[in-house]
Amino acid sequence: MHLVSPALPVGAYAYSQGLEYAVDSGWLANENALENWLRGVMEYGFGELDAPILLRCLRALDDQDEAALNHWNQFLLACRETQELLLEDTQLGMALQRLLRSLEIPRVEMIAGEVTFAGQFSLACHHWKIAQADAVQGFIWAWLENQIAAATKLVPLGQTQAQKLLVRLMNDIPRVVEKALQLPDKEIGWSLPGVVMASAKHERQYSRLFRS
């Protein structure tokens, strides 16, 4: 619960992953559009890239396979299609690494070069002996809760509406986890053109609240 708390001091609240541009441009003008956007990103983004790579990092740690851990960390970095998405991942990864170091978690520097958030998250889960399915579920939950918080600031969405939306989307998490658990290596990876375009255009957005 500590690891997936929105109060975890890694700065995740500062990122919207293109959501801010999507709202500003009028793509997500109402609650239904927002729900469809978040469900799609959760299933085809996290479910086919971040979550299965987190699983492989956890398995590499179980097998004491440092090369595999570094391979999947680099693979995830290579899949970031905009400067903003890449910087978000590495900055969150470094922030989590600093936190784990301060908590005296051993071997937080196992990953060479730039670190991803999923890579560092796997090190924490492995140290605290969190079951793989639980780790992935918590990982997705943390992302979803942050996105709902961002949407509440961006969309004309009240707190009650936001909580109802969160509850509806929560019901999809077990299905996304199950998909990630079964996804073979050759099917890992995704490209969501709308998210990529929103992220790229957000870099030059005139006025913005979020870093991505």
PELIN-V631265 format. One record per residue. N is the residue number from 1. PSI is psi in degrees with one decimal (* if undefined). Layout:
n->[N;N]
psi->[PSI;PSI]
This chain:
n->[1;2;3;4;5;6;7;8;9;10;11;12;13;14;15;16;17;18;19;20;21;22;23;24;25;26;27;28;29;30;31;32;33;34;35;36;37;38;39;40;41;42;43;44;45;46;47;48;49;50;51;52;53;54;55;56;57;58;59;60;61;62;63;64;65;66;67;68;69;70;71;72;73;74;75;76;77;78;79;80;81;82;83;84;85;86;87;88;89;90;91;92;93;94;95;96;97;98;99;100;101;102;103;104;105;106;107;108;109;110;111;112;113;114;115;116;117;118;119;120;121;122;123;124;125;126;127;128;129;130;131;132;133;134;135;136;137;138;139;140;141;142;143;144;145;146;147;148;149;150;151;152;153;154;155;156;157;158;159;160;161;162;163;164;165;166;167;168;169;170;171;172;173;174;175;176;177;178;179;180;181;182;183;184;185;186;187;188;189;190;191;192;193;194;195;196;197;198;199;200;201;202;203;204;205;206;207;208;209;210;211;212]
psi->[-36.3;-43.0;-32.3;8.1;139.2;-14.6;-2.3;124.5;67.0;-6.4;18.1;-27.1;-16.5;-1.6;141.3;-6.4;46.0;-9.6;-37.2;-43.9;-40.4;-36.6;-46.9;-33.9;-8.8;4.4;-37.0;81.4;-9.7;176.8;-38.7;-42.8;-41.1;-44.1;-43.6;-40.3;-51.8;-39.2;-41.5;-44.7;-40.1;-44.1;-46.9;-12.1;-73.8;-38.9;-22.4;0.1;-73.1;-48.3;-49.0;-29.5;-38.2;-43.6;-42.1;-33.1;-41.6;-41.3;-37.8;-39.5;-39.8;-36.3;0.3;39.8;88.2;-32.9;-42.9;-39.5;-46.3;-35.6;-48.2;-31.5;-45.5;-36.1;-44.4;-42.0;-40.6;-21.8;-6.0;117.2;-6.9;161.0;-40.8;-45.5;-37.0;-47.1;-38.3;-48.0;-45.6;-36.4;-41.5;-39.8;-44.4;-38.4;-41.3;-36.9;-44.3;-40.8;-45.7;-37.0;-41.1;-26.0;4.2;36.2;127.2;152.5;37.6;-9.2;19.0;-30.7;125.3;147.3;-148.5;141.2;147.3;161.3;-41.3;-39.2;-46.3;-35.6;-39.9;-37.1;-40.2;-44.7;-40.3;-43.5;-41.6;6.2;45.4;130.2;146.3;-47.0;-38.2;-38.9;-45.1;-41.3;-44.3;-37.7;-46.0;-40.7;-43.9;-42.7;-47.0;-44.8;-37.9;-39.8;-38.4;-40.6;-41.7;-43.2;-35.3;-31.7;-23.0;-38.7;147.2;77.7;118.4;167.9;-41.4;-43.9;-41.4;-41.7;-36.9;-40.6;-42.2;-43.2;-42.1;-44.1;-29.5;-35.0;-19.8;-15.2;-46.8;-37.3;-39.7;-39.8;-46.1;-40.1;-43.9;-38.2;-28.4;-8.2;124.4;160.7;-43.2;-13.4;3.9;137.2;149.3;161.4;116.6;97.5;-37.4;-43.7;-43.3;-45.8;-43.3;-42.0;-44.4;-42.6;-27.5;-28.7;-30.1;16.5;138.3;-47.7;134.3;154.1;-30.9;159.1;-18.9;*]
